Every structure is written in C-alpha cells, then in structure tokens.
C-alpha cells in the first residue's frame, strides 16, 4: 500500500496519551506507538511533536501566580516526559530505531536537537521525537511542530485532533450545523480566522508553503489511514 507522504511531522496533543484519571494510559500509548512503528516499517520518515497538556497547562501556573516564563518552561518539560514515554513504548514493541531530540539540553536522557542529525537519522529509519518546544517561552508546540517540519523538510504536518474530523467553521461538538471544510488555502485559514493552530505557526506554515492535514486520530488505525490517503480530513495548502 503506497504512502501518501514520504516524510511527515505528526503533531499530537498530550491528551492523546492520557487516561481518565492518570496522565498516561497504557492502551492509548500502545495504540499510538503501534501505528507509528507500522508506518516506519513501511518506509515513512516520521517526526513527532507531542504537547504537554496531559501533565501541565498554562492556567495551572496562573492559578499559583507563577510568571508565564516559568510556566512555559514547565510545559516544555512536560513534553520531554511525553516524548520519553512514547520512546519507551515504541522500544517495548521491538522497534529500537527511535531518538528523542530536545531543544533543552538534558544530557543524560535526551539528545540535543540538531536538524542535520535528525534528518540523517530519519533517512536511516529512525523515528524522531522532538521535545522541549522551541526552547523559548511564549511559543506553543504548534509553532515548534511547524519549525521542525520545515527543518526536516517534511511533506506535511499531520495535525491530530480528538473526535473532530478536520476543520469546521465553528465547533461541531456544540453546533450541529457546523460546516466542514475538506480543502482550504493558507489565506482562507487566516481570513476565516479558523484556529487550527496558533497564529505564529499558521504564518510560518503559509510562508514556507507547508501543507497541513487535519484529521481525527480517534478511530482504528487513523494515523495509518491518513498517511495512506484513506481518511476524511481537511487539507490546507
């Protein structure tokens, strides 16, 4: 079965790994990891960026009067934890070609991020997990994912959503008459003020002519299906 994309940056939310009452759910981790491994075995070059929302959200810092810079760095560290959890799960499945690259130097547990090294390793079949955000406060993991996608020369950013098939003109969970968009341009995304990603990330993607595909990751093998062009989604280009 042919892959739709050879090189992809998969953007996951931290909630994709979460259980009902715990920050991690074994089945959720394994479900995501198995799909990533299968795609890697098919020859896909994959970079992964995971948010940290299952562990830390900015409003938690605000609730204890923490400066945003401190709260942002705690969020970056949460993404490191998620990257290590995913790496461990992938290795438990018997796929050892996986590396965690951090924009924050953590010598004993991750590799320092270098786009040339990441590209080389990905060409050798390694799954690259990018953690630590951009390494700077005031930037989201959406921005980090977009920058990493550009740096690894990805064909697409795959934006995984939870329970939403793609982009709508309003929240489909709250509005039964929400209109679904199968295709959008970067200009339409901005004109319609559709918040697929934060404004900085959207602007970077537009300027780099980077394709974005928004899809629902909830469903059997949906990550595999979107990489094979077999899933309803929204394409932005």
C-alpha positions in Angstrom: 0.0 0.0 0.0 1.5 3.3 -1.1 2.2 6.1 1.4 0.7 9.5 0.6 3.6 11.2 2.2 7.2 10.1 2.5 8.2 12.5 5.3 5.7 13.7 7.8 5.6 15.7 11.1 2.9 14.3 13.3 1.6 16.7 15.9 -0.1 15.0 18.8 -1.8 16.5 21.9 -0.7 15.4 25.3 -4.3 14.3 25.9 -3.8 11.6 23.2 -1.7 9.7 25.8 -4.0 10.4 28.8 -6.2 8.0 30.8 -9.4 9.0 32.5 -7.7 9.8 35.8 -4.0 9.3 35.1 -1.6 11.3 32.9 -0.8 8.2 30.9 -2.9 5.3 29.7 -1.1 2.2 28.6 -3.6 1.3 25.8 -3.5 4.8 24.4 0.3 4.9 24.3 0.4 1.5 22.7 -2.3 2.4 20.1 -0.3 5.4 19.0 3.1 3.7 19.1 1.9 0.7 17.1 0.7 2.9 14.3 3.9 4.9 14.2 6.0 1.8 14.1 3.9 0.3 11.3 4.4 3.4 9.2 8.1 3.5 9.9 8.4 -0.2 8.8 6.6 0.8 5.6 9.3 3.3 4.9 7.8 6.6 6.2 10.2 9.1 7.7 8.4 10.4 10.8 9.0 13.2 13.2 6.7 13.5 16.2 5.9 16.5 18.4 3.7 16.0 21.4 2.0 18.6 23.6 2.2 18.5 27.4 -1.4 19.2 28.3 -1.9 15.8 30.0 0.7 16.9 32.6 0.8 20.7 32.7 -1.3 23.6 31.3 -0.5 27.3 31.4 -3.6 28.1 33.6 -2.2 25.9 36.3 0.8 28.3 36.5 -1.6 31.3 36.5 -3.6 29.7 39.4 -0.5 29.9 41.6 0.7 33.3 40.4 3.6 31.8 38.5 5.3 34.0 35.9 4.4 32.9 32.4 8.1 32.2 31.5 8.4 29.7 34.4 5.0 28.1 33.5 6.1 27.8 29.8 9.3 26.0 30.8 7.3 23.6 32.9 5.2 22.9 29.9 8.3 22.3 27.8 9.5 19.8 30.5 6.1 18.1 30.3 6.7 17.5 26.6 10.0 15.8 27.4 8.2 13.4 29.7 5.7 12.6 27.0 8.5 12.1 24.4 10.3 9.7 26.8 7.0 7.8 27.4 6.4 7.4 23.7 10.0 6.4 23.1 9.8 3.7 25.8 6.6 2.3 24.4 8.0 2.2 20.8 11.0 0.3 22.1 8.8 -2.2 24.0 7.2 -3.0 20.7 10.6 -4.1 19.4 11.4 -1.1 17.3 14.8 0.3 18.5 15.3 3.0 15.9 13.9 5.9 17.8 15.5 9.0 19.2 14.3 11.8 21.4 15.7 15.2 20.5 15.3 18.0 23.0 15.6 21.8 22.4 16.5 22.0 26.1 19.8 20.2 26.7 19.2 17.3 29.1 22.4 15.3 28.6 21.6 12.1 30.4 18.1 11.4 28.9 17.8 13.0 25.5 19.9 14.0 22.5 20.4 17.7 21.8 18.3 18.8 18.9 20.2 19.3 15.6 18.2 19.3 12.4 21.1 17.9 10.3 21.5 14.9 12.7 17.7 14.4 12.8 17.5 14.3 9.0 20.3 11.8 8.8 18.8 9.5 11.4 15.4 9.7 9.8 16.8 8.7 6.5 18.2 5.6 8.3 14.8 4.6 9.5 14.8 6.3 12.9 11.6 7.8 14.3 12.5 11.3 15.6 10.6 12.6 18.6 11.1 16.3 19.1 10.5 17.6 22.7 11.1 20.8 24.7 9.1 23.0 22.3 11.2 25.7 20.6 13.4 26.0 23.8 11.9 29.5 24.4 8.9 30.8 26.3 5.9 32.3 24.7 5.8 29.8 21.9 3.4 26.9 21.6 4.0 23.3 20.5 2.1 24.2 17.3 5.0 26.6 16.5 7.6 24.1 17.5 5.9 21.5 15.2 5.9 23.9 12.3 9.5 24.8 12.7 10.6 21.2 13.0 8.5 20.2 9.9 10.3 22.9 7.9 13.7 21.9 9.2 13.3 18.2 8.4 11.8 19.1 5.0 8.5 17.4 5.8 5.9 17.0 3.1 3.1 17.7 5.6 2.2 18.5 9.2 -0.4 16.0 10.3 -2.4 17.8 13.0 -4.2 15.1 15.0 -7.4 16.1 16.7 -9.5 14.2 19.2 -13.0 13.5 18.0 -13.1 16.1 15.2 -12.7 15.0 11.5 -11.0 18.2 10.4 -11.7 21.9 10.2 -15.2 23.4 10.6 -16.4 27.0 10.5 -17.4 26.5 14.2 -17.2 23.9 16.9 -19.1 20.8 15.5 -19.5 19.4 19.0 -21.5 22.4 20.0 -23.2 23.3 16.7 -25.0 20.6 14.6 -25.0 23.0 11.6 -21.2 23.4 11.6 -19.7 23.4 8.0 -16.9 21.1 7.3 -14.0 22.2 5.0 -12.3 19.5 3.0 -9.8 21.9 1.5 -8.6 25.4 2.5 -5.8 27.7 1.4 -3.5 29.3 4.0 -5.1 32.6 3.1 -8.6 31.3 3.7 -7.4 29.9 7.1 -6.4 33.4 8.1 -9.4 35.2 6.5 -11.9 33.0 8.2 -10.0 33.1 11.5 -10.1 29.4 11.8 -7.9 28.4 14.8 -6.3 25.2 13.5 -3.1 26.3 15.1 -1.8 29.4 16.7 -1.2 32.5 14.6 2.6 32.3 14.6 2.6 28.6 13.5 0.0 29.3 10.8 2.1 32.2 9.4 5.2 30.1 9.4 3.4 27.3 7.5 2.0 29.8 5.0 5.3 31.4 4.3 7.0 28.0 3.9 4.2 26.7 1.6 3.9 23.8 4.1 0.9 21.5 3.7 -1.2 20.8 6.8 -3.6 17.9 7.0 -6.0 18.0 10.0 -7.6 14.7 10.9 -9.3 12.8 13.7 -7.0 10.4 15.4 -9.8 8.7 17.3 -10.6 5.6 15.3 -8.9 2.3 14.5 -5.6 3.0 12.7 -6.5 6.6 11.8 -2.8 7.7 11.8 -2.1 4.9 9.3 -5.2 5.7 7.2 -4.3 9.4 6.9 -0.8 8.5 5.7 -2.4 6.3 3.1 -5.0 8.9 2.0 -7.8 6.8 3.3 -9.4 9.2 5.8 -11.8 12.1 5.7 -9.7 15.2 6.6 -9.0 18.8 5.9 -6.1 19.7 3.7 -4.6 23.2 4.0 -2.1 24.3 1.3 
